[in-house]
Amino acid sequence: MAIAPTPLPVAGLDDLSNESRMITTPWSRMVRGIGLGQYPVDYDPAAAARIRRTFELLAAKVPASHSYTTFSRLLADLVLKAADPADGFGPERSPGGVEQALGPVLDAVRSEQNPYYRLMAGCILMDAFAKLGLDRTLLADGERDFPGEILAVLDRIEPDRIEDENNGRHGEYERLSACSAVFLAFGQLGLQDRLVSGPRNYVRESLDLLERIPGPFFRGRGGSMLFSVISLLGYDALIFDGDRDYLKEVLDYLDRADELDNPPSFPSPMTPAFPKVYPLLTVLNAIAVSGRAEYLTYRKDRLAEAAELMAGIAPVERTHMGLYYLVALHNLGRLEERIPDLDTFVEGVVGQWEQVDPGADFFLNGISYPYIIQTAMVSGRADLLTDETLDRLVDCFPDMDRTDQDRANRPYPVSYVLNILGEVGAADRLFEPRARYGGSSPMAWIVDHLSEDGRAEGTRLTMLDHALVSYALRLRGAGRGETELFRNLRFRLAADREAPEAQETREIREALV
């Protein structure tokens, strides 16, 4: 039986906001912390209580020295107070309330010892200020310069510091990802001119980092988001029109993947096509953001290449990549051309939930359901989801006690699940008692089963922090539209291929928003 009807934030791809079109996938949001709080809804006291209670549980389990979780708890509380119409930071109810609440948040950011996570925390704070419409002079005025303080942290991020199965293969991947985050945060505050007008051109410097990322997979995936952010800020000429064409260089490098023989390692066995199609699809979306169609045929037909690689990956891998593929084609205006029978494609991806065991492992199977559910949502096919789908997902987490690796990485799928269930209006299943958890709620059970002081989970805990902050940001009000930065983005390649009546409908809808 299909899940009980609930108002979904979108009825199909045409309803996606510009931010959701550019930062669609949960990987960017949960792992990198960019684009949090998509699909805003009206404030819900019950949801706010869930978020605060979960942070209380985390505070009891994770020591205060875990400054990133402390930061996330304090920021979520600030966000919820700002969003609550009955207890907001209005000048009549709480003069100076934002500034008073901001102090401890800033202290928590500055106490984070890892430069990368200090920068990420600062960027999430700046993004939240923009999305909530808070007074930005509290972060930057004549006397204080919090954005500049965070920008300076870029120089402290050293190469090859990510400790995972690809340890030593990343090069400057982490600093490149940090550039995408901090540039986007500056754009959200209207400060992007500072990136190119001072003694240093940070945008050009970030592009030069690409050649210091040895793996094609990481160069393509990281570079594509950087390209998208730079295009969003209006500095795309630095990518394409100078002495070097950085996007062509990345495509050339992806083409050499077999020759370079430096594939990424994954926690689960993957087909040879997977590490090739993943970065290619993200680059295709960056091309859509840039509006430069000529790159689709640079050296080869890139859309044909993507279709061939999609056909070569396993069905469970397609549950991950289906979302990337659909949104990239939609943004390029090529969806009907490349997938003429959209329903059949979506049914093939979403229908995999019956074959996939979400508790089999934390990665390949463990995050497949969130991708499946999000694919169903953005394509307008939530009818393909059933109560059994959601119950299997919510009840899967004890199965990840099978191995130390799955147990330590459990926050990874948990963050994805919390994120998507919140978006489809089913987050209550994570916070209500269930028989699978001995009468406890899944979320309380998950926190209780973290390792002592969260040592084994390490930086994976930041993903749960991101999911909770994102949940809080979504409560800022259904009527709160996109920030000016995203409102001005136009997916020209898609718009150019629209029928006149469809374009007129879209323009009317955007004007109403």
Residue, then its C-alpha position, 0 to 999 in steps of 0.5 A: m500500500a502506498i504511503a499515506p498521502t502527505p504534502l510533498p515539497v515538490a510534485g516533479l522536477d519542474d518544481l525544484s528550486n534553483e538551489s535544489r537543482m544545483i545541490t540536489t544530492p544528499w552527498s553534498r549536503m550531509v557530507r560537505g554541509i552545503g545547501l542545507g535547509q532545502y524545501p522549507v516548511d512552516y515551523d513545527p513545534a513537534a519537529a523542533a522538540r525532536i531536534r533539541r531532544t536529539f542534540e540533548l542525547l548527543a550531548a550526553k554521549v559525546p563530550a563537550s570537546h567535540s566542538y563541531t557537535t556543540f556548534s551544531r547544537l547551538l546553531a540549531d537552537l538559534v535557527l529554531k528560535a529565529a523560526d518560531p513565530a511565537d518565540g522569535f528574535g523579533p525586535e519587540r519580543s527579544p531585542g538583541g536576541v540574535e546577537q546574544a545567541l550568536g556569541p556562543v555559536l561563534d565561540a564553538v566555531r573558533s574552538e574547532q581545532n580541525p581547520y576544515y571543519r572550522l571553515m565548514a561550521g563558519c560557512i553553515l552559519m553564514d548560509a543560515f544567516a542568509k536563509l533566515g534573513l538575519d542581520r548580516t552586520l552581526l557577522a560583518d561590519g566595520e569592526r568585525d569580519f567573521p567571513g574574512e576570518i573563515l576565509a583565512v582558514l583556507d590556508r590552514i587546510e593541508p593536503d591528504r588529511i582525509e582519513d578514510e579508505n582513500n587515505g593519501r589519494h585526495g591531494e588538495y581535494e579537501r581544500l578544493s571542497a572548502c573553497s566551494a563552501v566558503f565561496l558559496a557562503f560569501g555569495q549568500l551574504g553578498l560578499q563575493d566581490r571580496l574573493v576577486s578584488g583584493p590582493r589575492n584572487y581566491v577563485r583563480e587560486s581554487l581552480d589551480l588546486l585542481e591539478r593537485i588532485p591525483g584521482p580522476f574521481f575526486r578531481g571530477r566530483g570536487g571540481s564540478m561543484l567548484f565550477s557550479v559555485i563559480s558560475l553561480l557567483g558570475y565568475d565563470a569567465l575565470i573557468f573558461d575564458g582565460d589562458r586555461d580552460y579548466l573544465k576541458e582539462v577536467l574532462d581530459y583527465l576523466d578520459r584518462a582514467d584507465e591510463l592513470d589507473n588510480p581508481p577510488s576505493f569504496p567500502s563496498p565492491m563497485t563496478p568499473a563504470f561507477p567511478k567513471v559515471y559519478p564524476l561525469l554526471t556531476v560535471l554535466n550538472a556543472i555544464a548546465v549551471s554554466g549554460r555552455a552547451e559546447y562542452l557536451t560535445y567536447r571530444k565526444d558526445r558526453l551525454a551518450e557516454a553517460a548513458e553508456l556508463m549508466a547502462g554498465i553499472a549494477p542496479v543497486e548502483r543505479t539507485h545512487m546515480g539515477l538521481y544525479y542523472l535525472v537532475a543533470l538531464h533536466n537542467l540541461g533540457r535533455l531529459e525527454e530526449r535521453i529518457p523518453d519514457l521517464d516513468t519506466f526509468v523511475e519505476g526501475v530505479v525506485g522499484q529496486w527497494e524490493q531487492v535491496d536490503p538497507g541494513a546489509d552495509f552502511f554504504l552501497n545498500g545503506i544509503s540506497y533507500p534515501y536516494i530511491i525515495q528522493t528520486a521518487m519525490v523529485s520525479g513526482r512518483a511518490d506513489l511508488l513508495t509504500d509503508e513497507t518501504l519506509d518501515r524496512l528503512v527505519d528498522c534497518f540500523p541494528d543490522m549494521d552491528r554485523t561489522d565494526q566498519d558498519r557500526a562506526n559508519r552508521p551516522y552516514p546512512v542515518s543522516y541520509v535517512l533523517n534528511i529524506l524522511g524529513e523532506v517527505g514528511a515521515a521523520d516521525r518514524l525515527f522519533e517514535p517507539r518501535a518494536r525493532y528497537g525494544g520500545s525505544s525510538p530509532m534515533a534514541w537507540i542510534v545515539d545510545h549505541l554510539s561508541e564511547d565518546g563517539r571515538a569510533e565514529g569520529t568525523r562521521l558524527t558531523m553528518l548527523d550534525h548536518a542532518l539535524v541543522s538542515y532539519a532545523l533550517r527547513l522550519r524557517g517557513a514555507g513562504r520564505g523564498e530562495t536567497e537572492l543569489f539562487r533566485n538570480l540563477r537561470f538554467r539557460l540550456a533548459a530554458d532555451r529548449e522549453a516550449p513557449e507555453a512551458q517557459e511562460t508557466r515557469e516564469i509566472r511561477e517564479a514571479l509568484v514565488 
